């Protein structure tokens, strides 16, 4: 887990969806890993990885398995890895908003929106 500048504690969340019904089948928070821990798994060149959910393909699954003991069944499920907020805490100022381009907008994950939106 890590704390972003706004005081929100964030943890990596792995979610998997049934390929047939496309329903959420499970999820797990990877609390022992920070943003930089997943950069070599995702191989994404974004300044901040906590802005989206990333699909897990065979290459990412293999790299994730090197860090965790999570068995991934890509034949049965579609997997996505993203940062999920786990609540407010005291901000550690590890990410400074002035580091990002002007007018940049961060959108919340769909589950963070109020119902019916």
N, C-alpha and C positions, 0 to 999 in steps of 0.2 A: 504494500500500500504506500501511497505517497500523498502529500498534501499540495494542492495547487493554490495559487495566490489568493483566490477568493475565500479560502478557508474550508473548501470541500475536500474531504478525504476520498481518494480514488483507489480502486483496486481493479486488477484485470479480471474480467469475467469471460469464461468460456461457456457458450450456449450451443446446444445442438437441437436440431429440428428433424422430425421424421420426414423422410423424403416423400412418402406417399400422401400423408395428410397435411404436411407442412406445419404441424403443430409443435410447439416447444415441448421437447421431451426431457430436457434437463439443463442444468446450469451449475457452475461451480466458480466460486471466487478464488483467485490465485493470489492470496494476500501476501505471500512472501516475495513477490516480484514487483519492482518498480517499473517506471516507463522505459528506462534504458535497458532493463533486462530483456524486454520483448523486441527491441529493435533488431537484433540478429535473427529472431524467429520470423518476424514479419517482413524484413528486408524492404522497408519503406523509407523513403528519404524525406519524410515530413519533419518539420521542426518539432512538432508536438504530435504524439500518436494518440492522445486521449480524445480526439475529436470524432472518431468513427469506429464502426465495427468492421473487422476485416475477415473475409472468408478464409477458411483453412483448407488448403489443397494438400496434396501428398507431400510436397517439399516442406511446407510450413508444419505439417503434422509430424514429420520426421524431426525437425528442429525443436518442436515443442516437447517431443518425447525425450530429447536429450536433457531437458530441464526438469521435467515432471515424470510421474509414473502413470499419466493418464493415457489409457488405451483409446485410440480414435478409430471408429469404424466408418470410413467414408462411403462404404457401400450402402449403409443403412441410414446414415444421418448426414445432414449438412451442418457444418460447424462454423461459428463466428467467434472471434476474439475481439473484445473491446474494453474500454475503460468504463466502469460503472461507479457512480458516486455512492458512497456508503454513509454519508452524513456530514454535517458541519463539524469543524474542529478549529482550533487556533491556527491561523495561517502561518506557514513558516517562510513565506515569500521566496520559495525556491523557484517559482516561475514569476517573472515580472511582466505585467501586461504591456509595458513599453517595448518589450522585445519583439512584439508581433506587429505586422503591417497595420497602418492606419485603416480604419473602416472595416477591419476584419470582424466577422460575425461568427460566434460559436453557437451552434444549434444544439438543443438538448436531445438526448436519445428519446425515441418514441415513448418508452415506458415512463419517462419523467414528465410527460405532458399530462394535463388534467384529462379525465375521462371524457369521451365524446368529441375530442378534437380531431 
